Amino acid sequence: MPVREQIRSQIEGLVRIGALTAGDRLPSVRQLAGDLRVAPGTVAKAYAELAEQGVIDTGLGRAARVRSVDSVPQELLDAVRVYAAEAKRRGVSLDDAISALRAQWR
């Protein structure tokens, strides 16, 4: 998966689970690029995609901030925690646990 997509996906995931909430400020493009040791253009593209999706707001000259978006319901997050804990307890890999979820999704 391209680094840009990894950045976009992780930020979107944090917003959807409520770890980042409306109004939270994201690191500047330069700061995040430096922290991750990637080109600033890579972070800028990820931020642009998130803005296009309505996940963040990137006004001119302002820091990127999280917009108000629908998050995953708390009950579902609780169920995911239970599933993850049980999968770990049984020694199931993350990939296999995700595959099991995908199979049930269909």
C-alpha positions in Angstrom: 0.0 0.0 0.0 1.5 3.4 -0.9 2.6 5.6 2.0 0.1 8.3 1.1 -2.7 5.8 1.3 -1.4 4.5 4.7 -1.4 8.0 6.1 -4.8 8.8 4.7 -6.3 5.5 5.9 -4.8 5.8 9.4 -6.0 9.3 10.0 -9.5 8.5 8.6 -9.6 5.4 10.9 -8.7 7.5 14.0 -11.5 9.9 13.1 -14.0 7.1 12.5 -13.3 5.4 15.9 -13.4 8.7 17.7 -9.7 8.9 18.6 -9.6 12.2 16.7 -12.7 14.4 17.1 -14.1 17.5 15.4 -11.8 20.4 15.8 -8.7 18.4 16.7 -5.7 19.9 15.0 -3.5 17.7 12.9 0.3 18.1 12.7 1.5 20.4 9.9 2.5 18.7 6.6 6.1 19.4 7.3 6.0 18.2 10.9 4.2 14.9 10.0 6.5 14.4 7.0 9.5 14.8 9.2 8.2 12.5 11.9 7.4 9.8 9.4 10.5 10.5 7.3 8.5 10.9 4.1 8.4 13.7 1.5 6.1 16.6 2.4 4.2 16.1 -0.9 3.2 12.6 0.3 1.6 14.0 3.4 0.1 17.0 1.5 -1.6 14.5 -1.0 -3.0 12.4 1.9 -4.4 15.6 3.6 -5.9 16.7 0.3 -7.7 13.4 -0.1 -9.0 13.6 3.4 -10.2 17.2 2.8 -11.9 16.0 -0.5 -13.6 13.3 1.5 -14.8 15.8 4.1 -12.8 14.2 6.9 -10.6 17.2 7.6 -10.7 21.0 6.8 -7.5 22.5 5.3 -8.2 26.2 5.0 -5.5 28.4 3.5 -2.9 29.3 6.0 -4.6 27.4 8.7 -3.7 24.1 10.3 -5.7 21.1 9.2 -8.5 20.2 11.6 -10.8 17.3 11.9 -14.3 17.9 10.7 -17.5 16.5 12.3 -18.0 13.1 10.7 -20.0 10.0 11.6 -18.0 7.7 13.7 -18.3 4.0 14.5 -21.0 3.4 17.1 -19.6 2.7 20.6 -21.4 -0.6 20.8 -19.6 -1.8 17.7 -16.3 -0.6 19.0 -16.9 -2.6 22.2 -17.7 -5.7 20.2 -14.5 -5.2 18.1 -12.5 -5.0 21.3 -14.0 -8.3 22.5 -13.3 -9.9 19.1 -9.7 -8.7 19.0 -9.0 -9.8 22.6 -10.5 -13.3 21.9 -8.5 -13.6 18.6 -5.3 -12.7 20.4 -6.0 -15.1 23.2 -6.5 -17.9 20.7 -3.3 -16.9 18.9 -5.0 -15.8 15.7 -3.0 -13.4 13.5 -4.4 -10.0 12.7 -4.6 -11.0 9.0 -6.6 -14.1 9.8 -8.9 -12.2 12.1 -9.5 -9.6 9.4 -10.1 -12.4 6.8 -12.7 -13.9 9.1 -14.5 -10.6 9.4 -14.4 -10.1 5.7 -15.9 -13.6 5.2 -18.7 -12.7 7.5 -19.3 -9.4 5.8 -20.3 -11.1 2.6 
